[in-house]
Amino acid sequence: MPSSRFLIASNTLTTTAASVTFSSIPATYQDIILQISARADDTGLLLQMTLNSASSTYSNTLLLGNGATASSTRNTGQSYLRAGYVNPSGSTASTFSSGEIYIPKYTSTTDKPMSSIGFTENNATTAYIANYANLWGTSSAITSITLDMAGSSQNFVSGSSFWLYGLKSS
């Protein structure tokens, strides 16, 4: 397993944004990790991810908990990956969700399995933890990652932050 982490790029929003893209990801690492601290400006929770602007061959399994119940779902043939949950506008003021997406062997010539986890923060009775096992069925190396919120009117708010790291063996 890789043991050294290198910051490839970061983005802290100074205004609302419908999406965040990391492009020209170098092929010099074994694995990549994307860390997220975000909040949405509307009611949606679902964080979406597309790779290399592709809109097919995505599938995932979700394990979801909300403090009272747990559930699981499976999705195949999707046009995006589900990558976590983000605090909606109705959650406690100025709170941001946390998340991480781990993509091993992102340059391999086989399908790309990955995991993601997202936690909403809320000073109320309901908060969520969403854990995804994702798969992108392609032989292409990952060179770009785009994140957005489900729903056409969803945006990330100012202060949302995103960090992309490369991992190497020391």
C-alpha positions in Angstrom: 0.0 0.0 0.0 1.3 3.5 -0.8 2.7 5.3 2.2 3.5 8.9 1.0 0.9 11.5 0.2 1.5 14.4 -2.2 -0.9 17.3 -2.8 -1.7 17.5 -6.6 -4.2 20.3 -6.4 -6.7 22.0 -4.1 -9.7 24.3 -4.6 -11.5 26.4 -1.9 -14.5 28.2 -3.4 -14.8 31.9 -2.9 -18.3 31.9 -4.5 -20.9 29.3 -5.3 -20.1 26.8 -8.0 -22.2 24.2 -9.8 -19.2 21.9 -10.2 -15.5 21.5 -9.3 -13.1 19.8 -11.8 -9.6 18.5 -11.3 -8.1 18.1 -14.8 -4.7 17.0 -16.2 -4.2 14.6 -13.3 -0.6 13.3 -13.7 -0.1 9.6 -14.1 2.9 9.5 -11.7 1.2 8.1 -8.6 -0.1 4.7 -7.6 -3.4 5.8 -6.2 -5.3 9.1 -5.7 -7.4 10.4 -2.8 -9.9 13.3 -3.1 -10.9 14.9 0.3 -14.0 17.1 0.5 -15.4 19.6 2.9 -18.6 20.9 1.3 -22.1 22.4 1.7 -24.9 22.8 -0.9 -27.1 25.9 -1.4 -30.3 23.9 -1.9 -32.1 20.9 -0.4 -30.1 18.1 -2.1 -27.7 15.8 -0.4 -26.2 13.6 -3.2 -22.6 14.3 -4.4 -22.0 13.1 -7.9 -18.7 12.4 -9.7 -17.8 11.9 -13.3 -14.4 10.7 -14.6 -12.8 11.9 -17.8 -16.1 13.5 -18.8 -17.5 10.0 -19.4 -21.3 9.6 -19.0 -21.6 5.8 -18.8 -20.4 2.4 -17.4 -20.7 3.5 -13.7 -22.1 1.3 -11.0 -22.2 1.4 -7.2 -23.4 -0.1 -4.0 -24.5 2.2 -1.1 -24.6 1.6 2.6 -26.5 4.5 4.3 -27.2 5.3 7.9 -29.0 8.2 9.5 -28.7 7.6 13.2 -32.0 5.6 13.3 -32.0 3.2 10.4 -29.6 1.7 7.9 -30.2 0.7 4.3 -28.4 -0.4 1.1 -29.0 0.0 -2.6 -27.3 -1.0 -5.8 -27.2 1.0 -9.0 -25.8 -0.1 -12.4 -25.6 1.6 -15.8 -25.4 5.1 -14.3 -24.2 8.2 -16.1 -22.3 9.4 -13.0 -20.9 7.9 -9.8 -22.6 8.6 -6.5 -19.8 9.8 -4.2 -21.2 10.8 -0.9 -23.6 13.1 0.9 -23.2 16.9 1.3 -24.8 19.2 3.9 -28.0 20.8 2.4 -29.0 24.4 3.0 -31.4 23.4 5.7 -28.7 21.9 7.9 -27.2 23.7 10.9 -25.8 27.1 9.7 -22.1 27.1 8.7 -21.7 23.4 9.0 -19.9 21.5 6.2 -19.9 17.8 5.4 -16.7 15.7 5.2 -15.9 13.1 2.6 -13.1 11.1 1.0 -12.9 9.2 -2.3 -10.1 6.7 -2.6 -9.1 5.5 -6.2 -6.5 2.8 -6.3 -4.5 2.1 -9.5 -6.2 5.0 -11.3 -3.9 4.6 -14.3 -4.4 0.8 -14.8 -5.8 -0.6 -18.0 -8.6 -2.5 -16.1 -11.9 -1.4 -14.5 -11.5 1.2 -11.8 -12.9 0.1 -8.4 -13.0 2.9 -5.8 -14.6 3.7 -2.4 -16.1 6.9 -1.1 -17.5 8.0 2.2 -19.4 11.1 3.1 -20.7 12.4 6.5 -23.2 15.2 6.9 -22.8 17.4 10.0 -26.0 18.7 11.7 -26.8 19.9 15.2 -30.2 18.2 15.0 -31.7 14.7 15.1 -30.7 13.4 11.6 -27.3 13.3 10.0 -26.1 10.8 7.4 -23.2 8.6 6.7 -23.0 7.3 3.1 -20.4 4.7 2.2 -20.1 3.8 -1.5 -18.3 0.9 -3.3 -18.0 2.3 -6.9 -16.9 0.9 -10.2 -16.1 2.6 -13.5 -16.0 0.0 -16.2 -13.2 1.2 -18.5 -9.6 0.6 -19.3 -8.8 4.4 -19.5 -6.5 6.0 -17.0 -8.3 8.7 -14.9 -7.1 12.1 -16.0 -9.9 14.3 -14.7 -12.5 14.3 -12.0 -15.6 16.5 -11.8 -17.8 16.8 -8.8 -21.3 18.3 -8.7 -24.6 18.0 -6.8 -27.6 15.9 -8.0 -30.3 18.3 -9.3 -30.0 21.1 -11.8 -30.2 23.9 -9.3 -27.7 22.6 -6.8 -24.4 24.5 -6.1 -21.5 24.2 -3.7 -21.4 27.2 -1.4 -18.4 29.5 -0.8 -16.0 27.9 1.6 -16.4 24.4 0.2 -12.9 22.9 -0.2 -11.5 20.1 -2.2 -8.0 18.5 -2.1 -6.6 16.0 -4.5 -3.7 13.9 -3.3 -1.4 11.4 -5.1 0.0 8.4 -3.2 3.3 6.7 -3.7 5.3 4.1 -1.9 8.2 5.6 0.0 
